[in-house]
Structure formats: structure tokens, C-alpha cells
Amino acid sequence: MQPFDISNRTRVIFGEGTLSRLGELAAEFRPRCVLLVSDPGLIEAGHFDAAVKSLTRSGLHVESFHDFAENPTSDMVDAGVRRAAEVKPDLLVGLGGGSSMDCCKGINFVYSCGGTIHDYQGVGKATTDLLPMIAVPTTTGTGSEAQSFALISDATTHVKMPCGDPRAACRIAILDPILTATQPQRVAALTGVDAISHAVETYVTRRRNPMSITYARRAFGLLAQGFLRSLKNSNDFEARSQMQLGAHFAGMAIETSMLGAAHATANPLTARYDIVHGQAVGMMLPAVIRMNGSLHAEWYAELLGEVERSSAPHDAPERLAQMMTQWLQDAGLACSLSELSIPESAIDALVEEALQQWTGTFNPIPLDRENVRRLYEMVA
């Protein structure tokens, strides 16, 4: 059995309406200034104002930063650090999807420790304690609130840089399913597929261990139950709760198990063709399941046991791959490169970039040019 060493660093508050507790929880840190990092769309949705009201009701001074976008870059982090230098916060709040929380963590690294975000690529590069951070996810995808990593793209090369350190873990995560009801259906589909891919990938990595297995398996069960229901009815808060907790548990699995080939092959599609991450990783996942299932069919059979009577192990990879493809189709997402207007002639470059991805090193079958090319050809 694989050994592990993990500390649950994040206090988790879950339940409908828990955003109202943000001010009370923030006040426990006795901050002089709170910097609220949220994407511009949350202003229109009303979540930003609700967060500010909760903070100010507790007598806290609030400043904000919104100047970033999906897949935050090193330039966006730099802009956030300049904003932090102006207002001098001693508590950060990341409100929004994974981009908000990743950008907030990136700001925290550089504002607290100096240098640039490039200095923190890898693990354990922080040079001092970071500011306390509260995460409030409004989507059901990345599980970033459960992780000590920020994923930041280099503004020039567009290569995604994982920056992780135990001191970057959020002190508190507020999981309020009501906040996810304002997601556009396509965003809900993309983030939901991302969460499902996290559960499936973390279950089979080289670093899988008793903790990650437990979190990933329960995450998959919750996400499989809630995904299509949450898309069909935005007011089905039982389904939204399943998606939010499932995404969070999958994020906890990532923290101790990491990811694999689906993310390694998806990241070049995002960097080179601006394909949204959930679309890219969801499209690649069935091919990866089939490849990894050639050696680890029994693991996929265990996952399927969360949602249906267990398949025979030798049938499980194909069954799970087909299930994933059906979810993509039901959600209106593409299942092939051709549907995204990406030519087969691009595969050579994609293969080389995929082999440079850190996540690929955790795949249970080592990646090489031959099998990565085969993965892309399977979805051509």
C-alpha cells in the first residue's frame, strides 16, 4: 500500500447560504484590509456585492481586484500584485471559479515572497508564510479551494506553470451551492466535466494512495449522480450540492495524488488553440481511460461500482470511456479534434508539448511519443 503524508489545512464550510458567513469568518483573522479577488462576471451575477456586504457588515475594510481572465497569466498576477501593493491587504479572498482562486494564490506567492510567479513554479518554493486566504468557489470544476497549487500561464509562451506550496493552501473554503446556480449552462458543463476528469485521473495515478482513492471514488459517485441533473435544472440544489462536494473531494484527491495523461494532452490544446480546459480534458479522457485500462482495468471497475453494478474488470475501461463520451455529447461538447477544427497535421507539435507537461509524469503508464501520438490520433 502506497504511503502518504497529508495534513488537512483547509477548514471547509458547506451549505446553502453559507456565503453570508464570509464576514464573520474573515473577521477571525482581524484583518485591517481584505483584498477580494473575483472575475468581472461575478459583479453582474451579484455575488461580488453579496460578499462585500457580508465583509463590511463585520466592520472590515474591503478592496478589490478584477483585472484578470480565464487561465490567468503571469501578467495578470503582476497586475494583482501591484494592486495589493497599493492597498496592503492582510487577508485575501478568492471568489469565483478556478481562475479567481488561482490568480489569488498567484498574487499571494509574489506579494508575500517577492520576485515573479516564475520563481514559484514547482513545489515548495515559497520563502516565507503567505497571507491567509479564504476561497469561495462559484463553479463546480477545479476544486482549487482544496489545493495548495496555483496554475498560472506564462504570458509569453502560454505554458501552464503549476506553483505549489503547503503555505499556499486556503485557510477556509466556503462551499455554497446557491452560488453555482448562476453559471451559464455551458460553463456548468465545462466545469463539471473538468471535475469528473479530476476524479477519474486521480484514481489511477502513480501516486494513488488510500486517501486519494477514498476522495476520488466518492467524488466520482457524487459527480456522476449530479452532472446531467444539474444541467437540466439549475434549481436542483441537491444535484448542485453533489457537484460542488464532488469537485471539492476531487480537488482533495489532486492534492495527494496529482493528475495524468488527460491533463498532459489537454494543456497544449488550451495553450495552442485556446480550447477551454474542460472541453480539452474531457475530449482526451476517454482515450486515456482506454490506454491506462490496458493495465489497470480493475481500478476503473472499482470506480464504476460507485454508479452501477460493477462491470467485469476487462469491460470496465471501455464502459467508462463510453460513459464519458456520452456525458460530453449530452452536454453539447465536442468529442474530437475535427469538431474543434484542429487538423491532424497539428499532432506532431501537440505531442512534443504534451511530453513537457508535469502532470504526465504521474500517469500510471509512462508517456512517450508513441503512446501520446496514439492518444491524439484516437480523438482526431
C-alpha positions as CSV (number, residue, x, y, z in Angstrom):
1,M,0.0,0.0,0.0
2,Q,1.4,3.4,-1.0
3,P,2.4,5.6,2.0
4,F,1.3,9.2,2.2
5,D,1.8,12.3,4.2
6,I,-1.1,14.9,4.2
7,S,-2.4,17.5,6.5
8,N,-5.9,18.8,6.1
9,R,-5.0,22.5,6.1
10,T,-8.3,24.0,5.0
11,R,-11.4,24.4,7.1
12,V,-14.5,23.6,5.0
13,I,-17.9,25.3,5.5
14,F,-20.6,23.7,3.3
15,G,-24.3,24.5,2.9
16,E,-26.8,26.7,1.1
17,G,-26.5,30.3,2.1
18,T,-23.1,30.0,3.7
19,L,-21.7,33.0,1.7
20,S,-23.4,35.1,4.4
21,R,-20.8,33.8,6.9
22,L,-17.9,35.2,4.9
23,G,-17.6,38.4,7.0
24,E,-17.8,36.5,10.3
25,L,-15.2,34.1,9.2
26,A,-12.9,36.8,7.8
27,A,-13.1,38.8,11.0
28,E,-11.5,35.9,12.9
29,F,-8.2,36.9,11.2
30,R,-8.6,40.5,12.4
31,P,-7.6,42.0,9.1
32,R,-7.0,45.7,8.5
33,C,-7.7,45.3,4.8
34,V,-9.3,42.5,2.8
35,L,-8.4,42.2,-0.9
36,L,-11.3,40.5,-2.7
37,V,-10.2,38.8,-6.0
38,S,-13.0,38.0,-8.3
39,D,-13.7,37.9,-12.0
40,P,-15.8,40.7,-13.5
41,G,-18.7,38.4,-14.3
42,L,-19.5,37.9,-10.6
43,I,-20.3,41.6,-10.3
44,E,-23.2,41.1,-12.8
45,A,-24.3,37.9,-11.0
46,G,-24.5,39.8,-7.7
47,H,-22.1,37.5,-5.9
48,F,-19.4,40.2,-5.5
49,D,-21.8,42.7,-3.9
50,A,-23.1,39.9,-1.6
51,A,-19.5,39.1,-0.5
52,V,-18.7,42.8,0.1
53,K,-21.8,43.3,2.1
54,S,-21.0,40.3,4.3
55,L,-17.5,41.6,4.9
56,T,-18.5,45.2,5.6
57,R,-21.2,44.1,8.0
58,S,-18.4,42.7,10.1
59,G,-16.7,46.0,10.1
60,L,-14.0,45.1,7.6
61,H,-12.3,47.4,5.0
62,V,-12.6,45.8,1.6
63,E,-10.6,46.5,-1.6
64,S,-10.9,44.5,-4.9
65,F,-9.1,43.2,-7.9
66,H,-10.9,42.1,-11.1
67,D,-8.3,42.6,-13.9
68,F,-7.8,39.0,-15.0
69,A,-9.5,36.4,-17.2
70,E,-9.9,32.7,-17.7
71,N,-6.5,30.9,-17.5
72,P,-4.8,33.7,-15.5
73,T,-1.3,34.7,-16.8
74,S,1.8,35.9,-15.2
75,D,1.0,39.4,-16.4
76,M,-2.4,39.3,-14.7
77,V,-0.7,38.1,-11.5
78,D,1.7,41.0,-11.8
79,A,-1.3,43.4,-12.1
80,G,-2.8,41.9,-8.9
81,V,0.5,42.3,-7.0
82,R,0.6,46.0,-8.0
83,R,-3.0,46.3,-6.6
84,A,-2.0,44.5,-3.4
85,A,1.0,46.8,-3.0
86,E,-1.4,49.8,-3.2
87,V,-3.9,48.6,-0.6
88,K,-1.7,46.5,1.6
89,P,-4.1,43.6,2.5
90,D,-3.5,41.2,5.3
91,L,-6.3,38.8,4.2
92,L,-7.1,37.6,0.6
93,V,-10.5,36.3,-0.6
94,G,-10.7,34.4,-3.9
95,L,-14.3,34.5,-5.1
96,G,-15.3,32.7,-8.4
97,G,-14.1,29.8,-10.4
98,G,-10.7,28.2,-10.6
99,S,-9.3,31.3,-12.4
100,S,-10.2,33.6,-9.5
101,M,-8.7,31.3,-6.9
102,D,-5.6,30.5,-8.9
103,C,-5.0,34.2,-9.6
104,C,-5.5,35.0,-5.9
105,K,-2.9,32.3,-4.9
106,G,-0.5,33.6,-7.5
107,I,-0.8,37.1,-6.1
108,N,-0.2,35.7,-2.6
109,F,3.0,34.0,-3.7
110,V,4.5,37.1,-5.3
111,Y,3.2,39.7,-2.8
112,S,4.2,37.7,0.2
113,C,7.6,36.4,-1.0
114,G,8.7,38.8,-3.8
115,G,10.1,38.1,-7.2
116,T,7.8,36.9,-10.0
117,I,5.4,34.0,-10.3
118,H,8.0,32.1,-12.3
119,D,10.1,31.8,-9.2
120,Y,7.4,29.6,-7.6
121,Q,7.0,27.1,-10.4
122,G,7.2,23.6,-8.9
123,V,6.7,22.6,-5.3
124,G,7.8,24.2,-2.0
125,K,9.3,27.4,-3.5
126,A,7.7,29.9,-1.0
127,T,10.3,31.7,1.1
128,T,8.0,32.8,3.9
129,D,4.5,32.4,5.2
130,L,1.8,33.6,2.8
131,L,-1.2,35.8,3.7
132,P,-4.3,33.8,4.9
133,M,-6.7,33.2,2.1
134,I,-10.4,32.3,2.0
135,A,-11.8,30.6,-1.1
136,V,-15.4,30.9,-2.2
137,P,-16.0,28.8,-5.4
138,T,-18.9,29.8,-7.6
139,T,-18.4,27.0,-10.1
140,T,-18.1,23.2,-9.7
141,G,-14.9,22.3,-11.5
142,T,-11.4,22.8,-10.4
143,G,-11.5,22.1,-6.7
144,S,-8.8,24.8,-6.4
145,E,-10.1,25.7,-2.9
146,A,-8.9,22.3,-1.7
147,Q,-5.4,22.6,-3.2
148,S,-2.1,24.3,-2.4
149,F,-1.4,24.8,-6.1
150,A,-2.0,27.8,-8.4
151,L,-2.0,27.1,-12.1
152,I,-0.7,30.2,-13.9
153,S,0.1,30.5,-17.7
154,D,3.3,32.2,-18.8
155,A,2.1,35.4,-20.6
156,T,4.6,34.9,-23.5
157,T,4.8,31.1,-24.0
158,H,1.3,30.3,-22.7
159,V,2.8,27.3,-20.9
160,K,0.9,26.5,-17.7
161,M,3.1,26.7,-14.6
162,P,2.0,24.7,-11.5
163,C,3.1,26.7,-8.4
164,G,2.5,24.7,-5.2
165,D,3.5,25.1,-1.6
166,P,1.8,23.9,1.6
167,R,1.7,27.5,2.8
168,A,-0.5,28.4,-0.2
169,A,-3.4,26.3,1.0
170,C,-6.5,28.2,1.8
171,R,-7.3,28.6,5.4
172,I,-11.1,28.4,4.8
173,A,-13.2,27.2,1.9
174,I,-16.9,28.3,1.8
175,L,-19.0,25.9,-0.4
176,D,-22.4,27.5,-1.0
177,P,-24.3,25.5,-3.7
178,I,-26.6,28.5,-4.3
179,L,-23.7,30.4,-5.9
180,T,-23.4,27.8,-8.6
181,A,-26.9,28.4,-9.9
182,T,-25.9,31.5,-11.8
183,Q,-23.4,29.6,-14.0
184,P,-24.4,29.6,-17.7
185,Q,-25.2,26.1,-18.8
186,R,-22.1,25.8,-20.9
187,V,-19.9,26.9,-18.0
188,A,-21.6,24.3,-15.8
189,A,-21.0,21.6,-18.4
190,L,-17.3,22.5,-18.9
191,T,-16.5,22.8,-15.2
192,G,-18.5,19.7,-14.4
193,V,-16.5,17.7,-17.0
194,D,-13.3,19.1,-15.5
195,A,-14.3,17.9,-12.0
196,I,-15.2,14.4,-13.4
197,S,-11.8,14.2,-15.1
198,H,-10.1,15.0,-11.8
199,A,-11.9,12.2,-10.0
200,V,-11.1,9.7,-12.8
201,E,-7.5,10.7,-13.2
202,T,-6.6,10.9,-9.6
203,Y,-7.9,7.4,-9.0
204,V,-5.3,5.8,-11.2
205,T,-2.1,7.9,-10.9
206,R,1.3,6.6,-9.8
207,R,0.9,8.4,-6.5
208,R,-2.5,7.0,-5.7
209,N,-2.8,6.1,-2.0
210,P,-5.6,5.3,0.5
211,M,-6.5,8.9,1.0
212,S,-6.7,9.8,-2.7
213,I,-8.5,6.6,-3.6
214,T,-11.2,7.4,-1.0
215,Y,-11.7,11.0,-2.1
216,A,-11.6,10.3,-5.8
217,R,-14.0,7.4,-5.6
218,R,-16.6,9.3,-3.6
219,A,-16.1,12.4,-5.8
220,F,-16.8,10.3,-8.9
221,G,-20.0,8.9,-7.3
222,L,-21.3,12.3,-6.4
223,L,-20.4,13.9,-9.8
224,A,-21.9,11.1,-11.8
225,Q,-25.2,11.4,-10.0
226,G,-25.3,15.2,-10.2
227,F,-23.8,16.1,-13.6
228,L,-26.7,15.8,-16.0
229,R,-29.3,16.7,-13.4
230,S,-27.6,19.9,-12.6
231,L,-27.5,20.8,-16.3
232,K,-31.2,20.1,-16.8
233,N,-32.4,22.1,-13.8
234,S,-30.4,24.9,-12.4
235,N,-32.7,24.9,-9.3
236,D,-31.9,21.3,-8.4
237,F,-29.8,22.2,-5.4
238,E,-29.4,18.6,-4.4
239,A,-27.6,18.0,-7.7
240,R,-25.7,21.2,-7.4
241,S,-24.6,20.1,-3.9
242,Q,-23.4,16.8,-5.3
243,M,-21.4,18.6,-8.0
244,Q,-19.8,21.1,-5.5
245,L,-18.8,18.5,-3.0
246,G,-17.7,16.1,-5.7
247,A,-15.5,18.8,-7.2
248,H,-14.1,19.6,-3.8
249,F,-13.3,15.9,-3.0
250,A,-11.7,15.6,-6.4
251,G,-9.6,18.6,-5.5
252,M,-8.5,16.9,-2.3
253,A,-7.5,13.9,-4.3
254,I,-5.4,16.0,-6.6
255,E,-3.6,17.4,-3.6
256,T,-2.2,14.0,-2.7
257,S,-2.4,12.0,-5.9
258,M,-1.9,14.6,-8.8
259,L,-3.2,14.0,-12.3
260,G,-2.2,12.2,-15.5
261,A,-2.2,11.9,-19.3
262,A,-5.6,13.6,-20.0
263,H,-4.4,16.8,-18.5
264,A,-1.0,16.5,-20.1
265,T,-2.5,16.2,-23.5
266,A,-5.2,18.8,-22.8
267,N,-3.0,21.6,-21.8
268,P,-1.3,22.0,-25.2
269,L,-4.8,22.3,-26.8
270,T,-5.6,25.2,-24.4
271,A,-2.2,26.9,-24.9
272,R,-2.1,26.5,-28.7
273,Y,-5.7,26.7,-29.8
274,D,-7.4,28.4,-26.8
275,I,-9.6,25.4,-26.2
276,V,-11.4,25.7,-22.9
277,H,-9.8,23.4,-20.4
278,G,-12.9,21.4,-19.5
279,Q,-13.5,20.8,-23.2
280,A,-9.9,19.7,-23.9
281,V,-9.5,17.4,-20.9
282,G,-13.0,15.9,-21.4
283,M,-12.3,15.1,-25.0
284,M,-8.9,13.4,-24.2
285,L,-10.1,11.4,-21.2
286,P,-11.9,8.5,-23.0
287,A,-8.7,7.8,-25.0
288,V,-6.6,7.9,-21.8
289,I,-9.0,5.6,-20.0
290,R,-8.6,3.1,-22.8
291,M,-4.8,3.3,-22.7
292,N,-4.5,3.1,-18.9
293,G,-7.2,0.4,-18.8
294,S,-4.9,-2.0,-20.7
295,L,-3.0,-2.4,-17.4
296,H,-5.4,-1.2,-14.8
297,A,-8.9,-2.3,-15.7
298,E,-9.7,-3.3,-12.2
299,W,-9.3,0.2,-10.9
300,Y,-11.8,1.5,-13.4
301,A,-14.2,-1.3,-12.4
302,E,-14.0,0.0,-8.8
303,L,-14.9,3.5,-10.0
304,L,-17.9,2.2,-12.0
305,G,-19.0,0.4,-8.9
306,E,-20.0,3.8,-7.5
307,V,-22.7,4.3,-10.0
308,E,-23.8,0.9,-11.3
309,R,-23.4,-2.8,-10.6
310,S,-19.7,-3.5,-11.1
311,S,-18.7,-4.4,-14.6
312,A,-16.3,-7.3,-15.2
313,P,-12.9,-5.7,-14.9
314,H,-11.9,-6.4,-18.5
315,D,-15.0,-4.5,-19.7
316,A,-14.7,-1.6,-17.3
317,P,-12.3,0.7,-19.2
318,E,-14.4,0.6,-22.4
319,R,-17.6,1.0,-20.4
320,L,-16.3,4.1,-18.5
321,A,-14.8,5.6,-21.7
322,Q,-18.2,5.3,-23.4
323,M,-20.0,6.8,-20.4
324,M,-17.6,9.8,-20.5
325,T,-18.2,10.2,-24.3
326,Q,-22.0,10.1,-23.7
327,W,-21.7,12.8,-21.0
328,L,-19.8,15.0,-23.4
329,Q,-22.4,14.6,-26.1
330,D,-25.3,15.2,-23.7
331,A,-23.6,18.4,-22.5
332,G,-23.1,19.6,-26.1
333,L,-19.3,19.3,-26.0
334,A,-17.0,18.2,-28.8
335,C,-15.6,14.7,-28.8
336,S,-12.9,15.0,-31.5
337,L,-10.2,17.4,-32.8
338,S,-12.1,17.7,-36.1
339,E,-15.1,19.1,-34.3
340,L,-12.8,21.8,-32.9
341,S,-11.3,22.5,-36.4
342,I,-7.9,21.2,-35.2
343,P,-6.1,19.5,-38.2
344,E,-4.3,16.2,-37.8
345,S,-1.2,18.0,-39.1
346,A,-1.1,19.7,-35.6
347,I,-0.5,16.4,-33.8
348,D,3.3,16.5,-34.1
349,A,3.5,19.8,-32.2
350,L,0.9,18.7,-29.7
351,V,2.8,15.6,-28.9
352,E,6.0,17.5,-28.1
353,E,4.3,19.9,-25.9
354,A,2.3,17.2,-24.1
355,L,5.6,15.4,-23.2
356,Q,6.7,18.5,-21.4
357,Q,3.7,18.6,-19.1
358,W,4.4,17.9,-15.4
359,T,1.0,16.2,-14.9
360,G,2.0,13.5,-17.4
361,T,4.8,12.2,-15.1
362,F,2.1,10.8,-12.7
363,N,0.3,8.8,-15.4
364,P,0.3,5.0,-14.4
365,I,1.6,4.2,-17.9
366,P,4.7,6.3,-18.7
367,L,4.2,8.6,-21.6
368,D,6.4,8.6,-24.7
369,R,6.0,9.9,-28.2
370,E,4.3,6.8,-29.5
371,N,1.5,6.5,-27.0
372,V,0.9,10.2,-26.8
373,R,0.6,10.3,-30.5
374,R,-1.8,7.4,-30.3
375,L,-4.0,9.3,-27.8
376,Y,-4.3,12.3,-30.2
377,E,-5.0,10.1,-33.1
378,M,-7.8,8.3,-31.2
379,V,-9.6,11.7,-30.9
380,A,-8.8,13.0,-34.4
